[in-house]
C-alpha cells in the first residue's frame, strides 16, 4: 500500500496493515519513545531554560531520526554482499547487524566524539553558543532528510559526507564562506574518485586470484583446500588491522603501521589454526563452484559482523556528534569543537541505528546485494576484504574515505571483471568453434567441455592449436563483426546494470551541495523564527 493513497481498511471493513504502514507506525512509536527517553534524561540538568530544554529534546529526536537513516542507508554496504551471495539470510543479517552496530556505538563509540567532522568549520567564527547549537541542529536535520530521500530512491550515499555537507552549509549561513576549511572539502571531493576506484581494483584483483587459482582448476576442491587458508589469513590480518584503526580506535588507538603488525600476527595465528581444518573440509566438498563457495560462508558472516561493529563505533558520530555539541552548548554555554558524549546520547544513537536498519534497511541491502551485479560468496569475499584493505591504505595515506563509496566501487569492480572474463571466454569459445569448422556438433561440444575443465596452462595450449587450425583454414570467421558487438552488449547488460552507476554516482556528487543548501536554508529559517 502506498501511504496516503489507500485506506488501511479492507473490503470486509477490518483493518489491514500493509508492511509500509506497519513500518511507518513502528517508526512513529519509536520516535515517541525517544521523546520520552530524552525528557527523562534531561530532567536533572541544572539551570536548563525552557527554550534550552525544547532545543535539546528536539535535537535528541532529530539525532535519533538521523541514526535511523544511517541504519537504513549506510549499513546496507556491510550486509548487501553477504546477503546477495546467500551466505546469510536477510533476516539473519539484520539481526547480526543490529546487535553489532549497537555494540559498536555503545562500547567503542568513544568517550569523546568530534562534533565538527574532519574540521569542516571553525567554531570560533560563530558568535554565540545558542547560534552554534542551532547551526548543529540545522545540519543534523538536513543530513537526516537527505538520507531519508536517498533511501527512498534506493541510492546508497555516504552518511559522513551528508553531515559534512550539512555542517558546511549551516556554517556558511552562520559565519560566511571563510568559516569553512576548504582544504578538507577538497580532500573529500578527491576521495569521491579515489576510494571507489581503489576498492574496485582491489576487489577485482582478489576475485581474479580466486578464479585463477581455484575455479579455473580441474580439481577445484583440492585447489580450494590449498588456497582458501591463505585468503582467510589475509582477511584476518585485514580485519584485525581495520578494527584496531576504525572499530576500536577510541578504546585503544594504534598507529597504522603498528596496527598492521598486530594484524599480521593475528593473521598468521588464524592460518596455523585453520589450515588443516579448511583443507579437510574442502576435500569433502563437491568439485564445483557451488562447493567452493561454501568455504567462504563463515568468513563472510564474521566480516559482516565486524564491519557492522566498526560502522557503529565510527558512524554513530554522524548522528550523536552534533547532538553532543548541542548538549555541551546548552549545558555550559560554551562552543566546543569536541565534546564529551554522555552515555544516554550514545545509547540513543545505537537504538536509532538498530531501528532504522530493522525497519527500512532491507531496500538498500537488496540494491547493494542483488541489483548492481550478481554476487556469489567468492565475489562477496573479495568485496569485503577490499573494503577493509582500502580503509587501511587510506588511513596510512591520511586520506578521508567513505566505506559506502569503497564498497560500491568494489561491487562494480567485481562486476566489470566478470564482464571482461565472460567476454574473453566467449572469444576463446569462438576461436575453438572456428577451429572446428566442418566438424560435427557433438565433437565441438565435447572439446568445449574439456576446455572448460582444463587448467590455465592447458587452455593456452588448446587455444594455440585452435588458432593454428583456423589460420590454415580458408573459411571466414564464424561470427560477423555485428554479431560480436551484439554479444558484447548482451554480456554488459546482463552482468552490470549501467543505469545504477548513473543513479549512484549522481547521488554521490550532489550529496554535499544538496545537504549544504538544505542546512543553510534551515538555519536561516530557525534564526528568522527566533531560534
N, C-alpha and C positions, 0 to 999 in steps of 0.2 A: 504493500500500500504506500502510495506517495502521500506524505503527510500534508494535509490541507486540501486534498482532492477527494477523499472518501470519508465516509463516516465509519467509526470503529465498530458500528453495529452491523451484523449480518442480516440476511433476508428473514431469518426467524425472529429477529429482534434481540437476540442475545449479543453480548459484547464480544467482538472478535479482535484479538490482539495480534497484529502483524509484527514480524521481527523488528521493523523500523520503529513502530510505535512503542514496542517494549524497550528498545534501546534508548529512545528519547525519554521515556518515563523514568527508566533507571538512571539516566544521566541527570535528570532534574532532581530526583531523590538524592543522588549523591551530592549535588551542589547544595541542596538544603542541609544535608548533613555537615558539609563543610562550613556553612554559615553558622550552625550551632557550635561546631568544634572551635571555630575561630573566636566566637563570642566567649566561650568558656576559657580559652587560652589567654585572651587579652584582658580578662576581668581584673587581674591583680596588678596591672601595670600602673605605677604611681603617676599622678598628675596628668592622666590622659584626658584631653579635652573631648567633648562630644564630636567635634569635627575630626580630631585625630582618630578616635575610635571608628568613625564612619569610614575614613580613608583606609585604615588598617584592615578592617573586616572586609571591605570591598576589594582591597588588594589581595587578601587571602583567597577570596572567591575566584578572582581573576587568575591568581597564581595556580590554583587547583585546575582551573579551566585550561591554562597553558600546559600544565603537566599532563592532563588528559589528551591534549592534542599531540604532545610529544609521544605519548604512549601509542596513540592511534597511527601516527605517521612514521616516526623515526625508528621505532622498534622493529618494524617490518623488515628492515635491512638485515637485522641479525637472524631473523626467523625464516624469511622468504625462501632462501636457497634450500635449507633443511626440509621445509615443508614441501616445496616444489619437487624435491628429489624423492619424496616418500620416506625419508629417514625417520620422520616423526609426523604424527597427525596434526591437523590444525588446532584441535582442542588441546592436545598434549603440549604443543609448542606454546600456546597462550598461557597454560598453567605454569610451565617451566619459566617462561619469560617474566610473568607477573611476579613470581616468587623472587627470582634473581634480580630483576630490576629494583624491586622494593628493598631487597637486602643490600644491593649496591648503594642505593640512595641513603639508607639509614646508617649502615655500617661504615661505608667509605665515602659518604657524601662530603666529608670534610668538616673539621671544626671551624674552618674559615672558608667562605665561598666568595670568590671575586665577583663583585657586583657590576663592575664595568668590564665586560668580557674583552680580554685582549687589549685593554687600554684604548677603547674606542673613542671616549671623550675625556676631557679634563674636567673633573668635578669642581675644581676651584673656579672655573668660569661661570658657575651658577651662583647667583647672588644669595639665595636663601635656602634653608633646609626644606621648607614646605614646598618651594618650587621644584627642588630636586626630587622630592617624594612624588609629586605629580608627574614629573618627567618620566620617572621609572614606571609609574602606574600606566601612563600612556603607551610606553614602549612594550610593556608586558601585554596589555590588551591588544595592541596592534599585531604583535607577533602571534598571539593566540588566534586571532581572527584569520590571519593569513594561513596559518597551518590548518585551521578548520576548512577553509576553502580548498586548499591543496589536497587534503584528504578526501573531500567530497568529489573532487575531479580525478582522484586516483593518481596523483602526481607525487612521488617521493621527493621531498625537498629537505634541505638542511635546517634543522631547528636552531642550530647555533648561528647560522647566517641570518635566520629570521630575527632573532633577538638582537644580533649585531646591527642589522639594518634599522631596526626599530629604535634602538638606543641612539644611533647616529642621527636619525631623523628628528627625534624629540630633542636631542641635544642642539641641533642646528636651530630648531624653533625657539629654544630657550636662550641660547647664547651666541648664535651666529655660526658661520662656517669655520671660524678659527678655533672653535671648541673641539673639532674633530681631529683625530690622529690619522691623517691621510696615508701615512706610510703603512699602517696596519691594514687599512682598507685596500691598499694596493697589493699587499701580500694575500689577502683573501681573494681578490679578483684573480690573481695568478694561480691560486690553488684550484679555481674552477676548472682550469685546463690541465694542470699538472697532476692533481690527485686521481681523477678518473683514468687518465692515460697510464699512470703508473700502476694503478690497481688492475687495469685491463691487461697490461703487458705481463705482470707477474702471474696473474691467474692463467693466462694463455700458456706461459712457459710451464707451469706446473701440470696443466692438463696435457700438454704435448709430451712431457716426460712420462706421465702415466700411460698415455697411449703407446708411446714408442717402446716402453719397457715392460708393459703388461698386456694391453689389449691387442697389440699387433703381433703377439707371440702365439705360437701354435698351442702351447700348454699354458693358458692364461693363469690358471690357479697356482701352478708351480712358480711362475714368474711373480705373481702377486705375493706369494709367501716370502720371496726374497726382497721385494721392493717396498711393500707396504710398511714393514717395520721402520725403514729409513724415513718414509714420508711421515709416519706418526711421530717419530722422534723430532723431525724438523718442525712439525706442528706444535709439539710440546715445548720446544725451545721458543718458537714464535709467540705462543700464548703465555708462557711464563714471563717472557720479557714484556709483552704487551700489558699484562696485568700489573707488573711492577711499575710500569710507566704511567698507565692510564687508570687501571682499576683500583690499585692500592696506593696511588701516588700521594694521597693526603694522609695516609696512615704511616707509611714508611717510604720515603722518596729516595730513589737511587738515580745517579746519572745514567744516561742511556747505555754507555759502554759497559758499566759495571752490571747493569740490569741484564744486558745481553750475555755477559759471562755467567751470571747466576742461571739464566735461562738455558745456557749451553749445558751446564752441569745437570740441570733437570732433564733436558732432552736426552743426554747420554744415559741417565738412570732409567728413563722410560724405555729406551731402546733395549737395554740389558734385561729389563724385567719382562718386556712383551715380545721380544724377538721370537722366542721359541713358541709361545702361545699362538701368535699370529700365524707362524709358519705351519703349525699343526692344524690350525683351524682352516687355513687356506687349502690344504691338501684334501680336506673333506668337502670343500665347496664344489659346485658344478663348474666344469670347464667352460665358462661363458661369461659375458659381460655382466649378466644378472647375478651370477655367483660372486664375481669380484666386487660388485657394488655393495654386497652385504658387509664386506670388511670395513667399509667406510661409515657404517651406521653409527656406532658408538662414538667415534671421533667427532662426527657432526653434531651429535646431541651435546657432548661436552663443549664444543665450540659455541653452540647457540647459548648455552647456559653462561659461559664465561663472557661472551660478547654482551649478553644482557646485563650481567653484573657490572662490567666496566662501563656500559652505557648509563646504567642507573647512577653509578658513582660520579660520572662526569656531567652528563647532560641534564641531570636534575637541577644543576646550577642555572640552566636557562630559564627555569620556572621559579626557583626559590632564591636565586641570586638577587634579582631586582626586588623581590619581596623582602629579603633580608636588609637591603639598602633602605627601603621604605620604613621598615621596623626600626632601624637604627636612627633614621632622621626624625621619626616621630617621638621615639623614646628619649633621645639625648638632645635633640635639636641641632645636631651637627651633621655635616655631609661627610660620609665615609666612602672612600674608593674600595675599601674591603671591610666587610662587616662580619662579626661573629654571628653564626646562624643558630638560633635556638633549635632544640630537638623537635619541638612541635611543628616548626616550619619544614624541617627535613621529612618528618612523617607525613605532613600534608602533601609534599611533593611525591613521596613514594606511593601514597594512596592514589594520587591523580594519575601517575604513570600506569599503575596496575589497572585502574578503572578504564582509562582510555584504551589501553590495549585490549582488555576483555570485551568492551562494548563495540569498538569501531576498528580494531586493528586488522580484522580479517580481510578487509578490502585491499589494503596495501600489501598485505602478506601475499595475497593471490597475484597482485600485479607484479611484485618482485619475483615471486617463486614460479609463476606459470606463464605470464603473458609476454615477457620480453624474449625469452628463448626457452626451449625445452631443457630441463635440468635433470640429470641423474646424480647419483651420490658422488661419483668421481668428480663431476663438474662442480657440485656444491662444495666439496672438499677444497678444490682449487680456489674457489671464490673466498671461502672462509680464511684460508691461510694467506691469500693475497691481501685481504683486509688488514690482518694483523701485521704482516711484514711491511706494508705500505705505511702504516701508522708509525712503526719503529723507525723506518728510514726518514720519514718526515720529522719525527721528534729529534733525530740526530742532526738533521739539516736546519732545525729551527723553523720549519715551515708549517703554518696552520693548515690542517686538512679537515674535511668533513667526512665522517665514516659513511654517510649517505652517498656522497659522490664517489668514494672509493669502491663501495660495494656495487653500485650501479655500473661503474666503469668496468669492474671485474666481470659482471654479468655480460656486458656487451663484448668484452674481450674473449670470453669463453664462446659466445655465440658466433663471433666473426671467425674465430679459429675453426670452429666446426664447419662454417661455410667454406672456408678455404680448403679444409681437408676433404670435404664432400666433393667439391669441385675438382680437386686434384685426383680423387679416386675415380670420379666419373671420366676424367680424361684418360686415366690408366685403363679403365674398362673399355673405353672407345678404342684405345691402341690394341688391346687384346682382340676385340671383335674384328678390327681391321686386319689384324694379323692372321685371322682365321677365315678370311673371306673365301666363300665357295665351299666351306665345310658344313657338316650337319649341325643343327642347333644343339642337340644333346651333348656333343663333343665340346662345343664352345662353353656351354653352361658348366660342364664338369671342370674345364680349365679355370673358369672364373671362381668356382668353389675352392679349388686348390690354391688359387692366387690369394683369395681372402684369408685362408688359414695359414699361409706361408709367413715366415718371419721376414723382417725388413730386407735383410741381405738377399734372401732368395727371391723376394719380389723384384728387386733390382735386376737380377739375372733373367727372370722370366720376362720382364718388360723389355730388356735389351734384345732378347730373342724375338719378341713380337715386332719390335721396331725394325729389326733386320729383315724379317719375313715380309713386313709391309712394304719396305723400301724396294724389295725385289719384285713386288707385285706391280703390274701396270695399271691396276684399277684405281679409281679415285677414292677419296675418303668416304666412309660410310655416312657421316653426318655432314650436312651442309653448314655453312657459317651461321645462317639464320637460326637453324635448329640448335646449334651450340649456345647461341645467345639466349634463346628461349629457355633452354635447360638451366643456364646460369641464373636467369631471373627467377625461375621456379624455386631453385635452391635458396636464393636470398630471401624470398618472401616466406619460405617455409621455416627457416631457421632463426631469423632475427626480424622482429617487427620494426620496420623503419619509422612508422608513424609514432611509435612510442619514444623514439630518440628525439624527435622534434618536440613532442609534448614535454618530456622530462627536461631537456636542455633549456627550453623556453622558460620553464618554471624556475630552474636554477638561476638563469640570468636575471629574471625580474624580481627574485625574492628580496634582495637587499633594497633596491629602489622602491619596490612596492610597499614593504614594511616601513621604510623611512618616510615616505609620503603619508601613509596612513597614521603613523605615530605622530608626525608633525601636526597633522590636522586634529588629531585627538587632543594633543597637548594645548593647542590654541583654543580648542573648544572648552576644555575644563578650566582654563585660565579665564576665558570670557565669562563662564558661568560662575566665576567667583571661587575657583579652587584655590 
